[in-house]
């Protein structure tokens, strides 16, 4: 990024709130000031947890994953319990948990640990508060080790400017307490906290390394006042903003006091690389525009310097996240070029589009919020398996990285490119494609131009490809085809290739989708049950009723290990094939194919078998 200011330059903010959470998943207690110590979180933050029965020990000497404890993610009623903490000096404190009924538990703390006798008495009361169990006793770690969400990132930070952007997008107030941060800051501007990841900041008299972005799950759907799930924040993030992240995690590297009103300043020092987790592809981050190249009057290639420097497979795509006068939006673009620390996308300008005109108007030095790469490899790695790449319009963009990959790793592979465009001017990448095809000894290309004026490019054919053309170009039965373009083109090409004898499983097309606004509240189950549910992979059988929650909740309660992430229908991680009728309690934020369900938000409406992914 030489010659361009880094996206974190000039960022400052102020501390608007400090909160600690003595009991994991219960209400926080505000503090006017705090002293931060390297390697630790806020004093007496998350020193107590309520075991859910998956752990066999009652006291820990090391960090323990949050899945061992009751959490808002599955136990929304935790938000209705109040917590008070009175420090008495010399390492002593008194913690009181009060249920909505008014009944309370008092725990005396010494050096951050409750006295054993208090734990035993509290255990009896807790079993009456949470009778559906399984529930273990109150749990405390050894001194200095608490129950943060991440073992090396004990301090969470939320940007209130971002929360205001969520409120604007939702059309209803979004309470910042849903995010349960230790530090609330304002003045950065919406989403600019992502520019801090990998940097060191000064905060009051302390210094912190910002180590990772914070993904959001079903816990944020809980209203902190009522304990009810009334706003699907993950779906809000996924549908309006294109990702599931809000806030960042930090670790203290230099001790010092922090108080409300203190300034946050970005230092020139980067965060300690040894303490940084490997970046995840879906972390939103800021890339810097390094160059723009006009490929045609309608297509421009945007080159980006990407701080994450993530490797991308041919055909994967990048998301760009931005806003215009109508609010937030995002789009997916196939990567047409990758290099260490650099990416490129080729963008077709749509005159009435929201995003492409903004991308065409970028200039070198601009900062663009991106995430990815997304998507699975588009073609198999078989070095001798014949391959057809049939693309139309801007769907041609995956062809370039695929051909580059073949030239580097499997130059002998037979490959054919079929490209359909509307006019001769709509084929700006065709010369680059033919140059790559010339490097492959068993490659050929065929360009079809369906209309427009002017001379055709060399060897181009007028009109659309016919079934006979597809039959002529189709790989032999052992080959494969990849399709990309408008839905009608993909549908026609698939039908023609099937008619030519290509197996259905040998025809692939990449699905990536654009924003769709969905309701942000859940629907009640259409039927109360009971219904039998079988999880085929493990052979586990269970009976579902409305009190059991979703199919994901039911499976986990029965001891079945199932993939999940956001638990709010926004990420698609829990998508499974099902045999039987199901209903989604929310409108999913991702496409759900027929015969599948998102287990995190689906319920049965009759007997169901969860068969596979």
C-alpha positions in Angstrom: 0.0 0.0 0.0 2.9 2.3 -0.6 1.8 5.8 -1.3 -1.7 5.3 0.1 -2.7 6.1 3.7 -3.6 3.1 5.8 -7.3 2.8 6.6 -6.7 3.2 10.3 -4.8 6.5 9.9 -6.4 9.4 11.8 -9.0 7.2 13.6 -9.8 8.3 17.1 -12.6 7.7 19.5 -13.6 8.1 23.1 -14.7 5.7 25.8 -18.5 6.0 26.2 -19.0 3.2 28.7 -17.2 0.4 30.7 -19.1 -2.7 31.7 -18.2 -5.9 33.4 -20.2 -9.1 33.7 -19.5 -11.0 36.9 -21.8 -13.9 35.9 -21.4 -15.2 32.4 -24.6 -14.5 30.3 -26.2 -12.3 33.0 -26.6 -8.6 33.2 -23.5 -6.3 33.3 -22.5 -3.7 35.8 -21.3 -0.3 34.6 -18.0 1.1 35.9 -16.8 4.7 35.7 -13.2 3.6 35.5 -11.1 0.4 35.6 -7.4 -0.6 35.7 -6.4 -3.0 33.0 -3.7 -5.6 33.4 -1.8 -7.4 30.6 -3.2 -10.8 29.7 -6.4 -10.3 31.7 -9.9 -8.9 31.3 -11.7 -6.4 33.5 -11.3 -7.3 37.2 -14.1 -9.7 38.3 -15.4 -9.9 34.7 -17.0 -13.3 34.0 -15.6 -15.0 37.1 -18.8 -17.1 37.6 -20.5 -19.4 35.1 -23.5 -21.7 35.4 -22.5 -25.2 34.2 -24.9 -26.8 31.8 -23.9 -30.3 32.8 -21.3 -31.0 30.1 -18.3 -30.5 32.5 -17.5 -32.9 35.3 -15.4 -30.5 37.4 -16.6 -27.7 39.6 -13.5 -25.4 39.6 -11.2 -24.7 36.7 -7.5 -23.7 36.6 -7.6 -22.8 32.9 -9.8 -21.1 30.4 -13.0 -23.1 29.5 -15.0 -22.8 26.4 -18.4 -21.1 26.7 -20.2 -24.2 25.4 -19.8 -25.6 28.9 -22.1 -23.0 30.5 -25.6 -21.7 30.3 -25.7 -19.0 27.6 -28.2 -16.5 26.2 -27.8 -18.3 22.9 -30.0 -21.1 24.3 -31.2 -19.7 27.7 -32.8 -16.3 27.0 -34.2 -16.1 30.5 -30.7 -15.4 31.9 -31.2 -11.8 30.8 -34.0 -11.4 33.3 -31.7 -12.0 36.3 -30.0 -9.1 38.0 -26.5 -9.0 39.3 -25.0 -6.7 42.0 -21.3 -6.8 43.0 -20.0 -4.9 46.0 -16.2 -4.8 46.4 -15.1 -4.7 50.1 -11.3 -4.3 49.6 -8.3 -6.7 50.1 -9.6 -9.1 47.4 -13.1 -9.5 48.9 -16.4 -8.9 47.3 -20.0 -9.8 47.6 -22.0 -11.0 44.6 -25.7 -11.3 44.6 -27.9 -12.9 41.8 -31.6 -12.1 41.9 -34.2 -14.0 39.9 -37.3 -12.3 38.4 -39.3 -13.7 41.3 -37.2 -11.7 43.7 -35.4 -14.8 45.2 -31.7 -14.3 45.4 -28.3 -16.0 45.9 -25.4 -14.4 47.7 -21.8 -15.4 47.0 -18.8 -14.2 49.0 -15.7 -13.8 46.8 -12.1 -14.1 48.0 -9.5 -13.3 45.3 -12.2 -13.6 42.7 -13.4 -17.1 43.8 -16.7 -17.9 45.7 -16.4 -19.7 49.0 -17.2 -23.4 48.6 -20.0 -23.4 51.1 -21.7 -20.6 49.2 -21.4 -22.7 46.0 -23.1 -25.7 47.6 -26.0 -23.6 48.9 -26.4 -21.7 45.5 -26.5 -25.1 43.7 -29.8 -26.0 45.4 -31.5 -22.7 44.4 -30.2 -22.8 40.9 -31.9 -26.1 40.2 -35.2 -24.5 41.1 -34.5 -21.6 38.8 -33.5 -23.7 35.8 -35.5 -27.0 36.3 -35.1 -28.1 32.7 -31.3 -28.7 33.3 -29.0 -30.4 33.1 -27.3 -28.0 35.4 -24.1 -28.1 37.4 -23.2 -25.8 40.3 -21.9 -22.3 40.1 -18.4 -22.5 38.7 -15.4 -20.3 39.2 -11.9 -20.4 37.8 -8.6 -20.1 39.6 -7.5 -16.6 40.4 -6.7 -14.6 37.2 -8.4 -17.0 34.8 -12.0 -16.1 33.8 -14.6 -17.3 31.4 -14.1 -15.0 28.5 -15.3 -16.0 25.1 -11.8 -16.4 23.8 -8.7 -17.5 25.8 -6.3 -14.8 24.6 -8.8 -12.0 23.9 -10.5 -11.1 27.2 -11.7 -7.6 26.4 -14.5 -6.9 24.0 -15.1 -3.6 22.3 -18.3 -2.3 20.6 -18.4 0.8 18.3 -21.6 2.7 19.2 -21.5 4.4 15.7 -21.9 0.9 14.2 -24.9 0.2 16.6 -26.5 3.4 15.3 -26.0 2.2 11.7 -27.8 -1.1 12.7 -30.7 1.0 14.2 -31.0 2.9 11.0 -31.0 -0.3 8.9 -33.5 -2.1 11.2 -35.9 0.8 11.5 -36.2 0.0 15.2 -33.9 0.8 18.1 -31.0 -1.7 18.5 -29.9 -1.7 22.2 -26.1 -1.7 22.5 -26.4 -3.9 25.5 -27.3 -6.8 23.3 -23.6 -7.0 22.4 -22.4 -7.3 26.0 -19.1 -5.4 25.4 -16.6 -4.4 28.1 -15.7 -1.2 26.4 -18.1 1.0 24.3 -16.5 3.7 22.2 -17.9 6.3 19.8 -16.4 8.7 17.3 -14.8 6.1 15.0 -17.6 6.2 12.4 -19.7 3.1 11.5 -17.7 -0.1 11.0 -14.3 1.5 11.3 -13.5 -0.8 14.2 -12.6 -3.4 11.6 -9.7 -1.2 10.4 -8.2 -1.6 13.9 -7.7 -5.4 13.7 -4.0 -6.1 13.8 -3.2 -2.7 15.3 -2.2 -1.5 18.8 -4.3 1.3 20.4 -3.8 3.5 23.4 -6.8 3.8 25.6 -6.5 6.0 28.6 -3.2 4.9 30.3 -3.4 1.3 28.8 -2.5 -0.2 25.5 -4.4 -2.9 23.8 -3.9 -5.1 20.7 -7.0 -5.4 18.6 -6.8 -9.1 17.6 -10.0 -10.2 15.8 -13.5 -9.3 14.7 -16.5 -10.5 16.7 -19.0 -12.7 15.0 -22.6 -12.5 16.3 -25.0 -15.3 17.2 -28.5 -15.9 18.5 -27.5 -14.4 21.9 -28.0 -10.9 20.4 -31.6 -11.7 19.6 -32.4 -11.4 23.3 -33.9 -8.2 24.6 -31.7 -7.3 27.6 -34.7 -5.9 29.6 -37.4 -8.6 28.9 -35.3 -11.7 28.2 -37.4 -12.3 25.0 -36.1 -12.9 21.5 -37.5 -10.0 19.7 -34.9 -8.9 17.1 -32.9 -11.2 14.9 -29.6 -9.2 14.9 -27.6 -11.9 12.9 -30.2 -11.8 10.1 -30.1 -8.0 10.2 -26.3 -8.1 9.8 -26.3 -10.8 7.1 -29.2 -9.4 5.0 -28.4 -5.7 5.2 -24.7 -5.7 5.6 -23.5 -9.0 4.1 -21.6 -10.4 7.2 -22.2 -11.5 10.8 -19.7 -9.3 12.6 -20.1 -6.4 15.0 -17.3 -5.3 17.3 -13.8 -6.5 18.0 -11.8 -8.4 20.6 -8.7 -7.1 22.3 -5.9 -8.1 24.7 -4.2 -5.8 27.1 -0.4 -5.4 26.5 0.4 -2.4 28.7 -1.2 -1.8 32.1 -3.0 1.4 32.9 -6.2 3.0 34.0 -9.2 3.6 31.6 -12.1 5.9 32.4 -15.2 7.1 30.7 -14.3 10.0 28.3 -10.7 8.7 27.7 -9.5 8.8 24.1 -8.8 5.9 21.9 -5.8 6.5 19.6 -4.3 4.2 17.0 -0.6 3.8 17.5 2.0 3.2 14.8 2.9 -0.1 16.4 1.2 -3.1 15.0 -0.3 -5.8 17.2 2.0 -8.6 18.4 1.8 -11.0 15.4 2.4 -14.0 17.7 -0.8 -13.3 19.5 -3.0 -12.8 16.5 -5.2 -15.6 15.3 -5.1 -16.5 11.6 -7.6 -14.2 9.8 -10.9 -15.8 8.8 -12.1 -15.2 5.2 -15.4 -13.8 6.3 -13.9 -11.2 8.6 -14.8 -7.7 7.2 -11.7 -5.6 6.6 -10.6 -2.6 4.7 -8.7 -3.1 1.4 -7.0 -0.2 -0.4 -7.7 0.5 -4.1 -4.3 0.5 -5.9 -5.4 0.8 -9.5 -8.4 0.7 -11.8 -8.2 -0.5 -15.4 -11.0 0.1 -18.0 -11.5 -3.2 -19.8 -14.4 -1.8 -21.9 -16.9 1.0 -21.7 -18.9 -1.1 -19.2 -16.3 -3.2 -17.4 -13.6 -2.0 -15.0 -11.1 -4.1 -13.1 -10.5 -2.8 -9.5 -7.2 -3.9 -8.0 -6.9 -4.0 -4.2 -4.2 -4.3 -1.6 -5.7 -6.6 1.0 -4.2 -6.7 4.5 -5.4 -10.2 5.2 -3.5 -11.6 2.2 -5.7 -14.6 2.1 -5.2 -17.2 -0.6 -8.0 -17.6 -3.1 -8.9 -20.6 -5.2 -9.8 -20.0 -8.8 -13.4 -19.0 -9.1 -13.9 -17.9 -5.5 -15.6 -14.5 -5.0 -15.2 -11.4 -2.8 -17.9 -9.4 -1.2 -17.8 -5.6 -1.0 -19.8 -3.9 1.7 -20.7 -0.2 1.4 -23.6 2.2 1.6 -25.3 4.8 -0.6 -28.1 7.3 0.0 -30.6 4.4 0.4 -28.6 2.7 3.2 -26.3 -0.3 3.5 -25.8 -2.8 0.7 -23.3 -5.4 -0.6 -22.5 -7.4 -3.6 -20.4 -10.5 -4.6 -17.8 -10.4 -7.4 -15.7 -13.2 -8.7 -12.0 -12.7 -8.2 -10.3 -12.2 -11.5 -6.8 -11.9 -10.1 -4.9 -12.8 -6.9 -1.4 -12.4 -5.7 0.2 -12.2 -2.2 -1.6 -9.4 -0.4 -3.5 -8.3 -3.6 -6.8 -9.1 -5.2 -8.7 -7.9 -8.3 -12.4 -7.9 -9.3 -13.8 -7.0 -12.7 -17.1 -5.1 -12.3 -19.7 -4.5 -15.0 -21.4 -1.2 -14.6 -25.2 -1.5 -14.4 -26.6 2.0 -15.2 -29.4 1.7 -12.6 -27.4 -0.4 -10.1 -26.6 0.6 -6.6 -23.1 -0.8 -6.2 -21.4 -1.0 -9.6 -21.5 2.8 -10.3 -19.9 3.4 -6.9 -17.1 0.9 -7.6 -16.5 2.4 -11.0 -16.2 5.8 -9.3 -13.4 4.7 -6.9 -10.0 6.2 -7.2 -6.6 4.8 -6.1 -6.1 5.3 -2.4 -9.8 4.7 -1.5 -10.6 2.2 1.2 -13.2 -0.5 0.5 -14.7 -2.8 3.1 -14.5 -6.4 1.8 -14.8 -9.9 3.1 -14.0 -13.3 1.6 -12.9 -15.1 -0.4 -16.0 -17.2 -0.4 -17.1 -20.3 -2.3 -15.8 -23.8 -2.9 -13.4 -24.7 -5.8 -15.4 -24.6 -8.9 -13.8 -27.5 -10.8 -12.2 -30.7 -9.7 -8.4 -31.0 -9.7 -8.4 -34.0 -12.1 -5.4 -33.2 -14.5 -6.8 -35.2 -17.4 -10.6 -34.8 -16.9 -12.1 -32.8 -19.8 -13.6 -29.5 -18.8 -16.1 -27.2 -20.3 -16.5 -23.6 -19.1 -19.8 -22.3 -20.4 -20.3 -18.6 -19.4 -22.3 -15.6 -20.4 -22.1 -11.9 -19.8 -20.1 -10.9 -16.7 -20.2 -14.6 -15.7 -17.0 -14.8 -17.7 -14.9 -13.5 -14.8 -14.3 -16.9 -13.2 -12.7 -18.2 -16.4 -9.5 -16.1 -16.1 -8.4 -17.5 -12.6 -9.5 -21.0 -13.6 -7.4 -20.9 -16.8 -4.4 -19.4 -14.9 -4.7 -22.2 -12.4 -4.7 -24.8 -15.1 -1.7 -23.2 -16.9 0.3 -23.4 -13.6 -0.8 -26.8 -12.3 -2.4 -28.9 -15.1 -1.5 -27.5 -18.5 -2.3 -30.8 -20.3 -5.9 -30.9 -19.2 -8.4 -30.7 -22.1 -10.5 -27.5 -21.6 -13.1 -25.7 -23.7 -14.4 -22.2 -23.1 -17.8 -21.2 -24.4 -18.6 -17.5 -23.9 -21.9 -15.8 -24.9 -22.1 -12.0 -25.0 -24.7 -9.6 -26.3 -22.5 -7.3 -28.4 -18.9 -7.3 -29.6 -18.2 -4.6 -26.9 -19.3 -6.9 -24.2 -16.3 -9.2 -24.6 -13.5 -7.2 -23.0 -11.9 -10.2 -21.3 -11.9 -12.4 -24.4 -8.4 -11.4 -25.6 -7.0 -12.3 -22.2 -8.9 -15.6 -22.3 -7.6 -16.5 -25.8 -4.1 -15.7 -24.7 -4.4 -18.1 -21.8 -5.9 -20.8 -24.0 -2.9 -20.5 -26.3 -0.7 -21.6 -23.4 -2.7 -24.8 -23.0 -2.0 -27.4 -25.7 -5.5 -29.1 -25.4 -7.6 -26.0 -25.1 -10.1 -24.3 -27.4 -12.5 -21.3 -27.2 -15.7 -20.3 -28.9 -17.3 -16.9 -28.6 -21.0 -16.3 -29.5 -22.3 -12.8 -30.0 -26.1 -12.5 -29.9 -26.6 -8.9 -31.2 -25.2 -5.5 -31.6 -23.6 -3.6 -34.4 -20.0 -3.6 -35.7 -17.7 -6.4 -36.8 -17.4 -9.5 -34.8 -14.2 -10.4 -33.0 -12.0 -12.9 -34.8 -13.5 -16.4 -34.9 -16.7 -15.2 -33.1 -20.1 -16.7 -34.2 -23.3 -14.8 -34.4 -26.3 -15.9 -32.3 -26.7 -18.2 -29.4 -25.2 -21.7 -29.0 -27.6 -24.4 -30.1 -28.2 -27.8 -28.6 -26.0 -29.2 -31.4 -23.2 -26.8 -30.4 -23.4 -28.0 -26.8 -23.4 -31.6 -28.0 -20.3 -30.9 -30.0 -18.5 -29.1 -27.1 -19.8 -31.3 -24.2 -17.0 -33.3 -22.5 -17.1 -37.0 -22.7 -19.0 -38.9 -20.0 -16.0 -38.7 -17.7 -15.7 -34.9 -18.0 -17.3 -32.0 -16.2 -18.8 -28.6 -16.9 -19.0 -25.3 -15.0 -21.7 -22.8 -15.8 -21.9 -19.1 -14.9 -24.2 -16.4 -16.1 -27.8 -15.2 -16.0 -30.3 -17.7 -14.6 -31.9 -18.4 -18.0 -28.5 -19.0 -19.6 -27.5 -21.5 -16.9 -30.8 -23.3 -17.1 -30.6 -23.6 -20.9 -27.0 -24.7 -20.9 -27.6 -27.3 -18.2 -30.6 -28.8 -20.1 -28.5 -29.0 -23.3 -25.6 -30.7 -21.6 -27.9 -33.2 -19.9 -29.4 -33.9 -23.3 -25.9 -34.4 -24.7 -25.3 -37.2 -22.1 -23.3 -35.4 -19.4 -24.2 -36.7 -15.9 -26.1 -34.3 -13.6 -23.4 -34.5 -10.9 -20.8 -33.4 -13.5 -22.4 -30.0 -14.1 -21.7 -27.3 -11.5 -22.5 -23.6 -11.2 -21.5 -21.2 -8.5 -24.3 -19.7 -6.4 -23.7 -16.4 -4.7 -26.5 -14.1 -3.8 -27.2 -10.5 -3.2 -29.0 -8.7 -0.4 -32.6 -9.5 0.4 -34.5 -7.9 3.2 -36.2 -10.4 5.5 -38.3 -10.0 8.6 -36.3 -9.6 11.8 -38.7 -11.4 14.2 -39.4 -15.1 14.6 -42.7 -16.9 13.9 -44.3 -19.4 16.3 -44.1 -23.1 15.4 -47.0 -24.0 13.1 -47.7 -27.2 15.2 -46.9 -28.0 18.8 -45.9 -31.7 18.2 -45.0 -34.2 19.5 -43.2 -35.4 16.3 -40.5 -38.1 16.0 -37.1 -36.9 14.7 -34.2 -39.1 13.6 -30.7 -37.9 13.1 -29.5 -40.5 10.5 -25.7 -39.9 10.8 -25.7 -41.0 14.4 -28.9 -43.0 14.5 -30.2 -40.9 17.4 -33.9 -40.7 17.8 -35.8 -38.0 19.7 -39.2 -36.6 20.2 -39.8 -32.9 19.4 -42.3 -30.6 21.0 -42.5 -26.8 20.8 -40.7 -26.5 24.1 -37.6 -28.2 22.6 -36.8 -25.2 20.4 -35.3 -25.8 16.9 -34.1 -29.0 15.3 -30.6 -27.9 16.2 -31.6 -27.4 19.9 -33.2 -30.8 19.9 -30.2 -32.6 18.3 -27.8 -31.0 20.7 -30.0 -31.9 23.7 -29.9 -35.5 22.5 -26.1 -35.4 22.3 -25.8 -35.1 18.5 -22.9 -33.0 17.2 -24.2 -30.7 14.5 -22.6 -27.9 12.6 -23.7 -24.4 13.6 -22.5 -20.9 13.8 -24.9 -17.9 13.9 -27.9 -20.0 15.1 -30.1 -17.4 13.5 -30.6 -18.5 9.9 -28.0 -16.0 8.6 -24.9 -18.0 7.7 -26.0 -21.3 6.3 -23.5 -23.4 8.3 -26.3 -25.7 9.7 -27.9 -26.4 6.3 -28.9 -30.1 6.3 -30.8 -32.4 4.0 -34.1 -33.5 5.6 -36.7 -36.1 4.8 -40.1 -34.8 6.0 -41.9 -31.5 6.4 -40.2 -28.7 8.2 -41.0 -25.0 8.7 -38.5 -22.1 9.3 -39.4 -19.8 12.2 -37.7 -16.9 10.4 -37.2 -16.1 6.8 -33.7 -17.5 6.1 -31.0 -15.0 5.2 -29.4 -17.5 2.8 -30.9 -19.7 0.0 -32.3 -23.0 1.2 -32.6 -25.7 -1.5 -35.7 -27.9 -1.7 -35.4 -30.9 0.7 -33.1 -29.0 3.0 -33.5 -27.0 6.2 -31.5 -24.6 8.3 -31.6 -26.6 11.6 -30.9 -23.5 13.7 -34.3 -22.0 12.8 -36.3 -25.0 11.5 -38.9 -27.1 13.4 -40.7 -30.3 12.3 -44.4 -30.2 11.3 -44.5 -34.0 11.2 -42.0 -37.0 11.4 -38.6 -35.8 10.2 -35.3 -37.5 9.4 -32.2 -35.3 9.2 -30.2 -37.2 6.7 -27.0 -35.3 5.8 -25.4 -32.1 4.8 
